[in-house]
């Protein structure tokens, strides 16, 4: 009876939130295979439900009609309503989708299979497999060239960065990048790649046209992942082991400020007005909300085990 009453209370709470047009924050709890939904206006948890085994990352379809959750161990993609977080449908034939991405021209859908040491390239129109690349080892994060001709993949287990030519469907080059690389992002001007090198506590700046590291930017401990601020110039980087977030000026290639965010700051999302940074705290089952006018954490919200990906519909530009 208690379970039934609890379920009814959650249902009616959700109805009230829907009527109030509350914006929903979607958080992937990779350690327990669930999604947490949070009311973005009140900073309160709404509910939590099972989605699949090890959901790590998520991203919108190119037309923003759905939000894709990649369940690495369930070997499937789950498509959510980006406004509500409700499940729309599943795609079961995607192998070990740890990190995912669409090429800018919307032609390719690339999947990093960290557990299986390979990168899969799919046709983005119908998700059929085009090419499988065996790479060593632990392909982690990815970014595309501006013209969609290449995808760049960090190899966390072999301390490398790989470039895959999507026209010839061949590995173009692999270079050493430093101990345990993770996040990779293209600068807004399209000139460089930024790599979070966790084992060196730095951001490596790569000229992808010459396959050379041109600068090392000291950051915090465990430099991990990125999120654009949305102004076409600055990018947040989470220093997961150091419990800090830094801001990189991509014109000067320097860090302009660093502020504390406890509990292993991992993935991030920025509000459309640029006033809030939402951060998953990987080690302590919570979300931090940072007021970007003061760089202070103003809210912490409980979620599930090992929160990883985070999304809400009205976010800042990805540039």
URGI-V774645 format. One record per pair of residues at least 24 apart in sequence whose C-alpha atoms are under 6 Angstrom apart, sorted by the first residue. I is the first residue (numbers start at 0). J is the second residue. Records with the same first field share a line. If there is no record, write none. Layout:
BEGIN
I = J / J
END
This chain:
BEGIN
23 = 83
24 = 310 / 311
25 = 309 / 310
26 = 308 / 309
27 = 306 / 307 / 308
28 = 303 / 304 / 305 / 306
29 = 53 / 54 / 55 / 305 / 306
30 = 304 / 305
31 = 304
55 = 307 / 308
56 = 98 / 308
69 = 96
71 = 95 / 96 / 97
102 = 147
103 = 147
111 = 138
113 = 137 / 138 / 139
139 = 181
140 = 181 / 182
141 = 183
142 = 184
153 = 180
155 = 179 / 180
181 = 223
182 = 223 / 224
187 = 231 / 318
195 = 222 / 223
196 = 222
197 = 221 / 222 / 223
227 = 317 / 318
229 = 315 / 316 / 317 / 318
231 = 318
237 = 264 / 265
239 = 263 / 264 / 265
266 = 307 / 308
269 = 314 / 315
270 = 314 / 315
271 = 313 / 314 / 315
279 = 306 / 307
281 = 305 / 306
END
